[in-house]
């Protein structure tokens, strides 16, 4: 699964509990509390180098934020470019009335600006970019992101920059695309607390964008959700202001788990490991007959090992499987042992 095995740190849980005891179970602002939005602005200014003010920030769970952001750019028969392989962005494009157009990543899963340029048409309203990326675990460099922003400015296209794994980066450094603007304009930046603080079930995240985009998202939230629970806002604010040590601890442990998975898979000739720079997934190529769906189902049914078939992330993911190393060390060791047995047998 796309979540780390860690529990949410107890001080974050206690912040929610104290809020509940203090009456934090009633309606609140659909924007999120003012103090939380101030914490978001301080964080993105300090860490992401995005020149945001409070009118540029709104609290929203990130998966819903993808859909809400697309709604803000949508018009009749619009298109949005989504990465291949990439996360499940096509469905919210369709849901918001558009047509998803896949752009292939380069052979090493970095951005291919010529490919992106070739897919832009007069109907293109947005390009979705995800760094660190899911499923390939690539961290895009500043030069390629700058080239993407320049292309979008040239074509008058918005960029939806999805950054839920911003804190799960190993040897490289994460760069936020929004840092390349003096103030939010063409970039809609999406952030999540799910991975950084192991808060997947809390549905906590936020968007930073130019004011009209944020106001449009707020109108959507007022109608669709009303507001998020005040105790979740309180816990999220605590995490944003104080959660750095928790994130560092998680990242160090995930780095050890990455090494465990890499070493285990290196003993399987049928799998080809590739460097993972961020997030917590291996995306190895397999050298056996059959599609990735067949391989994933057989691993599940014959070895009780759950992986995701690469093809669900787009046609370019075929011939690969996604393996999470968010699981415990024991699970990783046991799973790689079972996979070794499986790939000895499979033809």
FENDANOR-V883242 format. One record per pair of residues at least 24 apart in sequence whose C-alpha atoms are under 10 Angstrom apart, sorted by the first residue. I is the first residue (numbers start at 1). J is the second residue. If there is no record, write none. Layout:
I;J / I;J
//
This chain:
1;281 / 1;306 / 1;307 / 1;308 / 1;322 / 1;323 / 1;324 / 1;325 / 1;326 / 1;327 / 2;134 / 2;135 / 2;194 / 2;195 / 2;200 / 2;279 / 2;280 / 2;281 / 2;323 / 2;324 / 2;325 / 2;326 / 2;327 / 3;194 / 3;195 / 3;198 / 3;199 / 3;200 / 3;201 / 3;279 / 3;280 / 3;324 / 3;325 / 3;326 / 3;327 / 4;194 / 4;195 / 4;196 / 4;197 / 4;198 / 4;199 / 4;200 / 4;250 / 4;254 / 4;280 / 4;324 / 4;325 / 4;326 / 4;327 / 4;328 / 5;198 / 5;250 / 5;254 / 5;325 / 5;326 / 5;327 / 5;328 / 5;329 / 6;195 / 6;197 / 6;198 / 6;199 / 6;250 / 6;253 / 6;326 / 6;327 / 6;328 / 7;197 / 7;198 / 7;199 / 7;200 / 8;194 / 8;196 / 8;197 / 8;198 / 8;199 / 8;200 / 8;201 / 8;202 / 8;239 / 8;246 / 9;197 / 9;198 / 9;199 / 9;239 / 9;243 / 9;246 / 9;247 / 11;235 / 11;238 / 11;239 / 11;242 / 11;243 / 12;197 / 12;199 / 12;232 / 12;234 / 12;235 / 12;236 / 12;237 / 12;238 / 12;239 / 12;240 / 12;242 / 12;243 / 13;199 / 13;231 / 13;232 / 13;234 / 13;235 / 13;236 / 13;238 / 13;239 / 14;231 / 14;234 / 14;235 / 14;238 / 15;231 / 15;232 / 15;233 / 15;234 / 15;235 / 15;236 / 15;237 / 15;238 / 15;239 / 16;229 / 16;230 / 16;231 / 16;232 / 16;233 / 16;234 / 16;235 / 16;236 / 16;237 / 16;238 / 17;231 / 17;232 / 17;234 / 17;235 / 18;231 / 18;234 / 18;235 / 19;229 / 19;230 / 19;231 / 19;232 / 19;233 / 19;234 / 19;235 / 20;229 / 20;230 / 20;231 / 20;232 / 20;234 / 21;231 / 22;231 / 23;230 / 23;231 / 24;229 / 24;230 / 24;231 / 24;232 / 24;233 / 24;234 / 25;228 / 25;229 / 25;230 / 25;231 / 25;232 / 26;227 / 26;228 / 26;229 / 26;230 / 26;231 / 27;226 / 27;227 / 27;228 / 27;229 / 27;230 / 28;226 / 28;227 / 28;228 / 28;229 / 28;230 / 28;233 / 29;59 / 29;218 / 29;222 / 29;226 / 29;227 / 29;228 / 29;229 / 29;230 / 30;58 / 30;59 / 30;60 / 30;217 / 30;218 / 30;219 / 30;220 / 30;221 / 30;222 / 30;223 / 30;225 / 30;226 / 30;227 / 30;228 / 30;229 / 31;55 / 31;57 / 31;58 / 31;59 / 31;60 / 31;206 / 31;214 / 31;215 / 31;217 / 31;218 / 31;219 / 31;221 / 31;222 / 31;226 / 31;227 / 31;228 / 32;57 / 32;58 / 32;59 / 32;60 / 32;206 / 32;218 / 32;227 / 32;228 / 32;229 / 32;230 / 32;232 / 32;233 / 32;234 / 33;58 / 33;59 / 33;227 / 33;228 / 33;230 / 33;233 / 33;234 / 33;237 / 34;58 / 35;233 / 35;234 / 35;237 / 36;233 / 36;234 / 36;235 / 36;236 / 36;237 / 36;238 / 36;240 / 36;241 / 37;206 / 37;208 / 37;233 / 37;237 / 38;237 / 39;236 / 39;237 / 39;238 / 39;239 / 39;240 / 39;241 / 40;191 / 40;205 / 40;206 / 40;207 / 40;208 / 40;236 / 40;237 / 40;240 / 40;241 / 41;208 / 42;240 / 42;241 / 43;240 / 43;241 / 44;176 / 44;178 / 44;179 / 44;189 / 44;191 / 44;208 / 45;179 / 47;174 / 47;175 / 47;176 / 47;179 / 48;166 / 48;174 / 48;175 / 48;176 / 48;177 / 48;178 / 48;179 / 49;175 / 49;176 / 49;177 / 49;178 / 49;179 / 49;180 / 49;181 / 49;182 / 49;183 / 50;176 / 50;177 / 50;178 / 50;179 / 50;180 / 50;181 / 50;182 / 50;183 / 50;184 / 50;189 / 50;208 / 50;209 / 51;178 / 51;179 / 51;180 / 51;181 / 51;182 / 51;183 / 51;184 / 51;208 / 52;178 / 52;179 / 52;181 / 52;182 / 52;183 / 52;184 / 52;208 / 52;209 / 52;210 / 52;211 / 53;183 / 53;184 / 53;208 / 53;209 / 53;210 / 53;211 / 54;208 / 54;211 / 55;208 / 55;209 / 55;210 / 55;211 / 55;212 / 55;214 / 55;215 / 56;183 / 56;184 / 56;185 / 56;188 / 56;207 / 56;208 / 56;209 / 56;210 / 56;211 / 56;212 / 56;213 / 56;214 / 56;215 / 57;189 / 57;206 / 57;207 / 57;208 / 57;209 / 57;210 / 57;211 / 57;213 / 57;214 / 57;215 / 58;205 / 58;206 / 58;207 / 58;208 / 58;209 / 58;214 / 58;215 / 58;217 / 58;218 / 58;221 / 59;191 / 59;192 / 59;204 / 59;205 / 59;206 / 59;207 / 59;208 / 59;214 / 59;217 / 59;218 / 59;221 / 59;227 / 59;228 / 59;233 / 59;236 / 60;190 / 60;191 / 60;192 / 60;203 / 60;204 / 60;205 / 60;206 / 60;207 / 60;217 / 60;218 / 60;221 / 60;225 / 60;227 / 60;228 / 60;233 / 61;190 / 61;191 / 61;192 / 61;193 / 61;194 / 61;200 / 61;202 / 61;203 / 61;204 / 61;205 / 61;206 / 61;207 / 61;228 / 62;162 / 62;163 / 62;164 / 62;190 / 62;191 / 62;192 / 62;193 / 62;194 / 62;203 / 62;204 / 62;205 / 62;206 / 62;207 / 63;88 / 63;89 / 63;92 / 63;162 / 63;164 / 63;190 / 63;191 / 63;192 / 63;203 / 63;204 / 63;205 / 64;92 / 64;203 / 64;205 / 64;221 / 65;92 / 65;160 / 65;162 / 65;188 / 65;189 / 65;190 / 65;191 / 65;192 / 65;205 / 65;206 / 65;207 / 65;217 / 65;221 / 66;92 / 66;93 / 66;128 / 66;160 / 66;161 / 66;162 / 66;188 / 66;189 / 66;190 / 66;207 / 67;91 / 67;92 / 67;93 / 67;94 / 67;95 / 67;96 / 67;217 / 68;92 / 68;96 / 68;207 / 68;213 / 68;214 / 68;216 / 68;217 / 68;218 / 68;219 / 68;220 / 68;221 / 69;93 / 69;96 / 69;126 / 69;158 / 69;159 / 69;160 / 69;188 / 69;189 / 69;190 / 69;207 / 69;209 / 69;213 / 69;214 / 69;216 / 69;217 / 69;220 / 70;94 / 70;95 / 70;96 / 70;97 / 70;98 / 70;125 / 70;126 / 70;127 / 70;128 / 70;158 / 70;160 / 70;188 / 70;217 / 71;95 / 71;96 / 71;97 / 71;98 / 71;213 / 71;216 / 71;217 / 71;220 / 72;96 / 72;125 / 72;212 / 72;213 / 72;214 / 72;215 / 72;216 / 72;217 / 72;220 / 73;98 / 73;124 / 73;125 / 73;126 / 73;157 / 73;158 / 73;213 / 73;216 / 74;98 / 74;123 / 74;124 / 74;125 / 74;126 / 75;123 / 75;125 / 76;123 / 77;123 / 77;124 / 77;125 / 78;121 / 78;122 / 78;123 / 78;124 / 78;125 / 78;126 / 79;119 / 79;120 / 79;121 / 79;122 / 79;123 / 79;124 / 79;125 / 79;126 / 79;127 / 80;119 / 80;120 / 80;121 / 80;123 / 80;124 / 80;125 / 80;126 / 80;127 / 80;128 / 80;157 / 80;158 / 80;159 / 80;160 / 81;116 / 81;119 / 81;120 / 81;124 / 81;125 / 81;126 / 81;127 / 81;128 / 81;129 / 81;159 / 81;160 / 82;116 / 82;126 / 82;127 / 82;128 / 82;129 / 82;130 / 82;160 / 82;314 / 83;109 / 83;111 / 83;116 / 83;127 / 83;128 / 83;129 / 83;130 / 83;133 / 83;134 / 83;313 / 83;314 / 83;316 / 84;109 / 84;135 / 84;311 / 84;312 / 84;313 / 84;314 / 84;315 / 84;316 / 84;317 / 85;109 / 85;133 / 85;134 / 85;135 / 85;136 / 85;310 / 85;311 / 85;312 / 85;313 / 85;314 / 85;315 / 85;316 / 85;317 / 85;318 / 86;128 / 86;129 / 86;130 / 86;133 / 86;134 / 86;135 / 86;136 / 86;310 / 86;311 / 86;312 / 86;313 / 86;314 / 86;315 / 86;316 / 86;317 / 87;129 / 87;130 / 87;133 / 87;134 / 87;135 / 87;136 / 87;162 / 87;312 / 87;313 / 87;314 / 88;134 / 88;312 / 88;313 / 88;314 / 89;128 / 89;129 / 89;313 / 90;313 / 90;314 / 93;126 / 98;123 / 98;124 / 98;125 / 99;123 / 99;124 / 100;124 / 100;126 / 100;127 / 101;127 / 102;127 / 102;128 / 102;314 / 102;315 / 102;316 / 103;127 / 103;128 / 103;314 / 103;316 / 104;314 / 104;315 / 104;316 / 105;316 / 106;316 / 107;316 / 108;136 / 108;138 / 108;274 / 108;275 / 109;133 / 109;135 / 109;136 / 109;137 / 109;138 / 109;139 / 109;140 / 109;316 / 110;136 / 110;137 / 110;138 / 110;139 / 110;140 / 110;141 / 110;144 / 111;138 / 111;139 / 111;140 / 111;141 / 111;144 / 111;145 / 111;147 / 111;148 / 112;144 / 112;147 / 112;148 / 113;144 / 113;145 / 113;147 / 113;148 / 113;151 / 114;148 / 114;151 / 116;148 / 116;151 / 116;152 / 117;148 / 117;151 / 117;152 / 117;155 / 120;151 / 120;152 / 120;155 / 120;157 / 121;155 / 122;155 / 122;156 / 122;157 / 123;157 / 124;155 / 124;156 / 124;157 / 124;158 / 125;152 / 125;155 / 125;156 / 125;157 / 125;158 / 125;159 / 126;152 / 126;156 / 126;157 / 126;158 / 126;159 / 126;160 / 126;186 / 126;187 / 126;188 / 127;152 / 127;157 / 127;158 / 127;159 / 127;160 / 127;161 / 127;187 / 128;158 / 128;159 / 128;160 / 128;161 / 128;162 / 128;188 / 129;159 / 129;160 / 129;161 / 129;162 / 129;163 / 129;177 / 129;189 / 130;160 / 130;161 / 130;162 / 130;163 / 130;164 / 130;165 / 130;166 / 130;190 / 131;161 / 131;162 / 131;163 / 131;164 / 131;165 / 131;166 / 131;169 / 131;174 / 131;175 / 131;176 / 131;177 / 131;278 / 131;279 / 132;162 / 132;163 / 132;164 / 132;165 / 132;166 / 132;167 / 132;168 / 132;169 / 132;173 / 132;174 / 132;175 / 132;176 / 132;276 / 132;277 / 132;278 / 132;279 / 132;280 / 133;162 / 133;163 / 133;164 / 133;165 / 133;166 / 133;276 / 133;277 / 133;278 / 133;279 / 133;280 / 133;281 / 134;164 / 134;165 / 134;278 / 134;279 / 134;280 / 134;281 / 134;282 / 134;283 / 134;313 / 134;322 / 135;276 / 135;278 / 135;279 / 135;280 / 135;281 / 135;282 / 135;283 / 135;308 / 135;310 / 135;313 / 135;317 / 135;321 / 135;322 / 135;323 / 135;324 / 136;274 / 136;275 / 136;276 / 136;277 / 136;278 / 136;279 / 136;280 / 136;281 / 136;282 / 136;283 / 136;284 / 136;310 / 136;313 / 136;317 / 136;322 / 137;165 / 137;168 / 137;169 / 137;274 / 137;275 / 137;276 / 137;277 / 137;278 / 137;279 / 137;280 / 137;281 / 137;282 / 137;283 / 138;169 / 138;172 / 138;275 / 138;276 / 138;277 / 138;278 / 138;279 / 139;165 / 139;166 / 139;169 / 139;170 / 139;171 / 139;172 / 139;173 / 139;174 / 139;175 / 139;276 / 139;277 / 139;278 / 139;279 / 140;172 / 140;173 / 140;174 / 140;175 / 140;176 / 140;177 / 140;277 / 140;278 / 141;172 / 141;173 / 141;174 / 141;175 / 141;176 / 141;177 / 142;173 / 142;174 / 142;175 / 142;176 / 142;177 / 142;179 / 142;180 / 144;177 / 145;175 / 145;176 / 145;177 / 145;178 / 145;180 / 146;177 / 146;178 / 146;179 / 146;180 / 148;177 / 149;177 / 149;178 / 149;180 / 149;181 / 149;186 / 149;187 / 150;180 / 152;186 / 152;187 / 153;185 / 153;186 / 153;187 / 156;186 / 157;186 / 157;187 / 158;185 / 158;186 / 158;187 / 158;188 / 159;185 / 159;186 / 159;187 / 159;188 / 159;189 / 160;186 / 160;187 / 160;188 / 160;189 / 160;190 / 160;207 / 160;209 / 161;187 / 161;188 / 161;189 / 161;190 / 161;191 / 161;207 / 161;208 / 162;188 / 162;189 / 162;190 / 162;191 / 162;192 / 162;207 / 163;189 / 163;190 / 163;191 / 163;192 / 164;189 / 164;190 / 164;191 / 164;192 / 164;193 / 164;194 / 164;195 / 164;196 / 164;205 / 164;279 / 165;191 / 165;192 / 165;193 / 165;194 / 165;195 / 165;196 / 165;278 / 165;279 / 165;280 / 166;191 / 166;192 / 166;193 / 166;195 / 166;196 / 166;278 / 166;279 / 167;193 / 167;195 / 167;196 / 167;197 / 167;244 / 167;247 / 167;248 / 167;250 / 167;251 / 167;278 / 167;279 / 168;195 / 168;196 / 168;247 / 168;248 / 168;250 / 168;251 / 168;252 / 168;254 / 168;255 / 168;277 / 168;278 / 168;279 / 168;280 / 169;251 / 169;252 / 169;254 / 169;255 / 169;276 / 169;277 / 169;278 / 169;279 / 169;280 / 170;251 / 170;252 / 170;254 / 170;255 / 170;258 / 170;276 / 170;277 / 170;278 / 170;279 / 171;255 / 171;276 / 171;277 / 171;278 / 172;277 / 172;278 / 173;277 / 173;278 / 174;277 / 174;278 / 178;208 / 178;209 / 183;209 / 183;210 / 184;208 / 184;209 / 184;210 / 184;211 / 184;213 / 185;209 / 185;210 / 185;211 / 185;212 / 185;213 / 186;210 / 188;213 / 188;214 / 192;236 / 193;236 / 193;239 / 193;240 / 195;247 / 195;250 / 195;251 / 195;279 / 195;280 / 195;326 / 196;239 / 196;240 / 196;243 / 196;244 / 196;246 / 196;247 / 196;248 / 196;250 / 196;251 / 197;236 / 197;239 / 197;240 / 197;243 / 197;244 / 197;245 / 197;246 / 197;247 / 197;248 / 197;249 / 197;250 / 198;246 / 198;247 / 198;250 / 199;235 / 199;236 / 199;239 / 202;229 / 202;232 / 202;233 / 202;235 / 202;236 / 203;228 / 203;232 / 203;236 / 204;228 / 204;232 / 204;233 / 204;235 / 204;236 / 205;233 / 205;236 / 250;326 / 251;278 / 251;279 / 251;280 / 253;326 / 253;328 / 253;329 / 254;278 / 254;279 / 254;280 / 254;325 / 254;326 / 254;327 / 254;328 / 254;329 / 255;279 / 255;280 / 255;325 / 256;325 / 256;329 / 257;324 / 257;325 / 257;326 / 257;327 / 257;328 / 257;329 / 257;330 / 257;332 / 257;333 / 258;282 / 258;324 / 258;325 / 258;326 / 258;329 / 258;332 / 259;325 / 260;325 / 260;329 / 260;330 / 260;332 / 260;333 / 260;336 / 261;323 / 261;324 / 261;325 / 261;329 / 261;332 / 261;333 / 261;335 / 261;336 / 262;325 / 262;336 / 263;333 / 263;336 / 264;332 / 264;333 / 264;334 / 264;335 / 264;336 / 264;337 / 264;339 / 264;340 / 265;333 / 265;335 / 265;336 / 265;337 / 265;339 / 265;340 / 266;336 / 266;340 / 267;336 / 267;337 / 267;340 / 268;336 / 268;337 / 268;339 / 268;340 / 268;341 / 268;342 / 268;343 / 268;344 / 269;340 / 269;343 / 269;344 / 270;340 / 270;343 / 270;344 / 270;346 / 271;320 / 271;321 / 271;339 / 271;340 / 271;343 / 272;320 / 279;324 / 279;325 / 279;326 / 280;322 / 280;323 / 280;324 / 280;325 / 280;326 / 280;327 / 281;321 / 281;322 / 281;323 / 281;324 / 281;325 / 281;326 / 282;320 / 282;321 / 282;322 / 282;323 / 282;324 / 282;325 / 283;307 / 283;308 / 283;309 / 283;310 / 283;317 / 283;319 / 283;320 / 283;321 / 283;322 / 283;323 / 283;324 / 284;310 / 284;317 / 284;319 / 284;320 / 284;321 / 284;322 / 284;323 / 285;310 / 285;317 / 285;318 / 285;319 / 285;320 / 285;321 / 285;322 / 286;318 / 286;319 / 286;320 / 286;321 / 286;343 / 287;319 / 287;320 / 287;343 / 287;347 / 288;319 / 288;343 / 288;346 / 288;347 / 289;319 / 289;346 / 289;347 / 290;318 / 290;319 / 290;346 / 290;347 / 291;318 / 291;319 / 291;320 / 291;321 / 292;317 / 292;318 / 292;319 / 292;320 / 292;321 / 292;322 / 293;318 / 293;319 / 293;320 / 293;321 / 295;319 / 295;320 / 295;321 / 295;342 / 295;343 / 295;346 / 296;320 / 296;321 / 296;322 / 298;342 / 298;346 / 299;335 / 299;338 / 299;339 / 299;342 / 299;343 / 299;346 / 302;338 / 302;339 / 302;342 / 303;335 / 303;337 / 303;338 / 303;339 / 303;341 / 303;342 / 304;335 / 304;338 / 304;339 / 305;331 / 305;332 / 305;334 / 305;335 / 305;336 / 305;338 / 305;339 / 305;342 / 306;335 / 307;335
//
